[in-house]
Amino acid sequence: MTSRHQHVADDLRRLITSGALAVGERLAPETRLAARYHVSTPTLRDALELLRTEGLIEKFQGRGNFVRRPPQRLAYPGAAVDGDDGLQVIVSSADITATGDLAARLRTPSDAPITQYVCLSHRDDSPQGLAHLYIPHAVTRATSDVRNPPVSASPWADDIVRSLTTATGEPVANSTDLVTARFPTGAEAQSLRIATRTPVLSIERTITADDGQVLAYVLLVLPGDRAEVAFVTPIDKKTDKKIDKKAETR
């Protein structure tokens, strides 16, 4: 049996998808909507939260709920660079020490010095993705200059990985991606400007050298309402064996 908040969400969704409620239009105040649908305010808010998780509306504190412009799809790992489709990447960096979890992922001793890069990508004023990149100082063999972090054209920090590993002579042999659907942390939700109940795709990348040394660990967080993952597996036609895997979102 369909719940009352789902009935409300279904009708509002119909109005939005049909164009009866236009992009950018402000919805009626919540108390008025609740009275229109003969439901309680908490039930109405459950319906609105459902539409927010679907990316159909967004709420601005003190202003109300508005019909959201359909989000553009991301392209991982082939996202357009800054200046192509309006995607801009802001990079910051800091020297930190490895915590227990990070130390395990990077296979370094606890409290070992590492460099953290944070890449936050935007299109217009809308955050699109968040990437945290961690590289041991044993790989870079030098501390990063946090006052002048490298400019990144990639929202996934791929170019930073390439430049640093090339400079240190450590060739990348393997990149393993672990993809998980989950709810964002409070800090992730704040950075991406999404509700804490909006699902995200978490992609954990571990980049290793030929000898098994971990060169970098990357945590990518993508809003679930604008990203989807497709696994592409090239096949060796001569042996009919799978030879590689690559993940993409679009």
C-alpha positions as CSV (number, residue, x, y, z in Angstrom):
1,M,0.0,0.0,0.0
2,T,1.4,3.4,-1.0
3,S,2.0,5.7,2.0
4,R,0.5,9.2,2.2
5,H,3.9,10.9,1.7
6,Q,4.4,8.9,-1.5
7,H,1.0,10.0,-2.8
8,V,2.1,13.6,-2.3
9,A,5.5,13.0,-3.8
10,D,3.9,11.3,-6.9
11,D,1.6,14.3,-7.5
12,L,4.4,16.9,-7.1
13,R,6.6,14.8,-9.3
14,R,3.9,14.7,-12.0
15,L,3.6,18.5,-11.8
16,I,7.4,19.0,-12.2
17,T,7.9,16.5,-15.0
18,S,4.9,17.8,-17.0
19,G,6.2,21.4,-16.7
20,A,3.3,22.6,-14.7
21,L,5.9,23.6,-12.1
22,A,8.8,25.2,-14.0
23,V,12.5,25.0,-13.3
24,G,13.4,27.6,-10.7
25,E,9.8,28.0,-9.6
26,R,9.2,28.2,-5.8
27,L,6.8,25.7,-4.4
28,A,4.0,26.9,-2.1
29,P,5.0,27.1,1.6
30,E,5.1,23.8,3.4
31,T,2.1,24.6,5.6
32,R,0.0,25.5,2.6
33,L,1.1,22.4,0.7
34,A,0.2,20.2,3.7
35,A,-3.2,21.8,3.9
36,R,-3.7,21.3,0.1
37,Y,-2.9,17.6,0.3
38,H,-4.7,17.1,3.7
39,V,-1.6,15.7,5.4
40,S,0.5,16.7,8.4
41,T,3.5,18.9,8.0
42,P,5.9,16.0,8.9
43,T,4.3,13.9,6.2
44,L,4.6,16.7,3.7
45,R,8.3,17.1,4.6
46,D,8.9,13.4,4.0
47,A,7.4,13.8,0.5
48,L,9.7,16.8,-0.2
49,E,12.7,14.9,1.1
50,L,12.0,12.1,-1.3
51,L,11.9,14.6,-4.2
52,R,15.1,16.2,-3.0
53,T,16.9,12.8,-3.0
54,E,15.6,12.4,-6.6
55,G,17.2,15.7,-7.6
56,L,13.8,17.3,-8.5
57,I,13.7,20.0,-5.9
58,E,16.2,21.8,-3.7
59,K,15.7,23.7,-0.4
60,F,17.3,27.0,0.5
61,Q,17.3,28.0,4.1
62,G,14.9,30.9,4.7
63,R,13.7,30.9,1.1
64,G,11.8,27.6,0.6
65,N,11.7,24.8,-1.9
66,F,12.4,25.3,-5.6
67,V,12.2,23.1,-8.7
68,R,15.7,22.1,-9.5
69,R,17.4,22.3,-12.9
70,P,18.1,18.8,-14.1
71,P,21.7,18.0,-13.0
72,Q,24.2,17.4,-15.7
73,R,25.8,13.9,-15.7
74,L,29.5,13.5,-14.6
75,A,32.0,11.6,-16.7
76,Y,34.5,9.6,-14.7
77,P,37.3,9.3,-15.5
78,G,36.9,11.4,-18.7
79,A,35.3,14.5,-17.2
80,A,35.8,17.6,-19.2
81,V,38.5,20.0,-18.1
82,D,38.0,23.5,-16.8
83,G,36.8,25.8,-19.6
84,D,35.2,23.0,-21.6
85,D,31.7,22.6,-20.1
86,G,32.0,25.1,-17.3
87,L,33.5,22.5,-14.9
88,Q,36.0,24.2,-12.5
89,V,38.2,22.5,-10.0
90,I,39.4,24.1,-6.8
91,V,42.5,22.4,-5.2
92,S,43.9,22.7,-1.7
93,S,46.7,20.7,0.0
94,A,48.2,20.1,3.4
95,D,50.8,18.0,5.0
96,I,49.3,15.7,7.6
97,T,50.1,12.4,9.3
98,A,48.5,9.1,8.5
99,T,45.8,7.9,10.9
100,G,45.3,4.3,11.6
101,D,42.9,3.8,8.7
102,L,44.9,5.9,6.2
103,A,48.2,4.2,7.3
104,A,46.7,0.8,6.6
105,R,45.4,1.9,3.1
106,L,48.8,3.5,2.2
107,R,50.8,0.7,3.9
108,T,52.8,3.2,5.8
109,P,53.6,3.4,9.6
110,S,51.1,5.2,11.8
111,D,51.9,8.9,12.0
112,A,54.0,8.8,8.8
113,P,53.9,12.1,7.0
114,I,51.6,12.3,3.9
115,T,50.3,15.0,1.6
116,Q,46.6,15.5,1.3
117,Y,45.0,17.1,-1.8
118,V,41.3,18.1,-1.8
119,C,39.7,18.7,-5.2
120,L,36.2,20.2,-5.2
121,S,34.7,20.5,-8.7
122,H,31.9,23.0,-9.5
123,R,29.7,23.7,-12.5
124,D,28.4,27.2,-12.3
125,D,27.6,27.4,-8.6
126,S,26.8,23.8,-8.1
127,P,29.3,21.4,-6.5
128,Q,29.7,18.3,-8.7
129,G,32.2,16.0,-6.9
130,L,34.7,15.8,-4.1
131,A,38.1,14.0,-4.2
132,H,40.6,13.5,-1.4
133,L,44.0,12.3,-2.6
134,Y,46.6,11.0,-0.2
135,I,50.3,10.5,-1.1
136,P,53.0,9.3,1.3
137,H,56.1,11.5,1.5
138,A,58.1,8.3,0.9
139,V,56.7,8.5,-2.7
140,T,57.0,12.3,-3.2
141,R,60.3,12.4,-1.3
142,A,59.5,16.0,-0.5
143,T,56.8,18.0,1.3
144,S,54.2,19.8,-0.7
145,D,54.0,23.6,-0.7
146,V,50.6,24.0,0.8
147,R,50.6,27.7,-0.1
148,N,50.9,26.9,-3.8
149,P,49.0,23.7,-4.4
150,P,49.2,22.4,-8.0
151,V,46.5,23.4,-10.4
152,S,44.3,20.4,-11.3
153,A,42.2,20.2,-14.5
154,S,40.8,16.8,-13.4
155,P,38.1,16.6,-10.7
156,W,39.6,13.2,-9.7
157,A,43.2,14.5,-9.2
158,D,44.4,12.1,-11.9
159,D,46.8,14.8,-13.3
160,I,48.3,15.4,-9.8
161,V,49.0,11.6,-9.4
162,R,50.6,11.5,-12.9
163,S,52.8,14.5,-12.3
164,L,54.0,13.4,-8.9
165,T,54.6,9.8,-9.8
166,T,56.4,10.8,-13.0
167,A,58.6,13.2,-11.1
168,T,59.6,10.5,-8.6
169,G,60.1,7.8,-11.3
170,E,57.5,5.5,-9.7
171,P,55.5,4.0,-12.6
172,V,51.8,3.2,-11.9
173,A,51.2,-0.6,-12.4
174,N,47.6,-0.9,-11.1
175,S,44.6,1.1,-10.0
176,T,41.8,-0.7,-8.1
177,D,38.4,1.0,-7.7
178,L,36.0,0.0,-4.9
179,V,32.5,1.5,-5.5
180,T,30.0,1.8,-2.7
181,A,26.6,3.5,-2.4
182,R,26.1,5.2,0.9
183,F,24.9,8.3,2.7
184,P,27.4,11.2,2.9
185,T,29.1,12.2,6.0
186,G,28.2,15.6,7.4
187,A,31.3,17.2,6.0
188,E,30.7,15.6,2.5
189,A,27.1,16.8,2.5
190,Q,28.2,20.3,3.4
191,S,30.9,20.4,0.7
192,L,28.5,19.1,-2.0
193,R,25.5,21.0,-0.7
194,I,23.3,18.0,-0.5
195,A,21.0,16.6,2.2
196,T,22.5,14.0,4.5
197,R,19.9,11.5,3.2
198,T,20.9,12.0,-0.4
199,P,22.9,8.9,-1.5
200,V,26.4,9.3,-2.9
201,L,28.7,7.0,-4.8
202,S,31.9,6.5,-2.9
203,I,34.8,5.4,-5.1
204,E,38.0,4.3,-3.3
205,R,41.0,4.1,-5.6
206,T,44.3,2.5,-4.6
207,I,47.2,3.1,-7.0
208,T,50.2,0.8,-6.7
209,A,53.6,0.3,-8.4
210,D,55.1,-2.8,-9.8
211,D,56.5,-3.9,-6.5
212,G,53.2,-3.5,-4.7
213,Q,54.1,-0.1,-3.1
214,V,51.0,2.1,-2.7
215,L,51.6,5.3,-4.5
216,A,48.4,7.0,-3.7
217,Y,44.9,6.5,-2.2
218,V,42.0,8.5,-3.6
219,L,38.5,8.9,-2.1
220,L,36.0,10.2,-4.7
221,V,32.5,11.2,-3.5
222,L,29.8,11.8,-6.2
223,P,26.2,12.9,-5.6
224,G,24.0,9.9,-6.5
225,D,21.5,12.0,-8.3
226,R,23.9,12.9,-11.1
227,A,26.4,10.0,-11.4
228,E,26.2,6.4,-12.6
229,V,28.9,3.8,-12.9
230,A,29.6,1.6,-15.9
231,F,32.3,-1.0,-15.8
232,V,34.1,-1.4,-19.2
233,T,36.1,-4.6,-19.5
234,P,38.2,-4.8,-22.7
235,I,38.5,-8.4,-24.1
236,D,41.7,-9.8,-25.7
237,K,40.2,-11.1,-29.0
238,K,43.0,-13.6,-29.5
239,T,42.7,-15.3,-26.2
240,D,39.1,-14.2,-25.4
241,K,40.4,-13.2,-21.9
242,K,39.5,-10.2,-19.9
243,I,42.6,-8.0,-19.7
244,D,41.6,-4.8,-17.9
245,K,38.9,-3.0,-16.2
246,K,37.9,0.7,-16.2
247,A,35.1,2.4,-14.3
248,E,33.2,5.3,-15.8
249,T,30.4,7.5,-14.7
250,R,28.3,9.7,-16.9
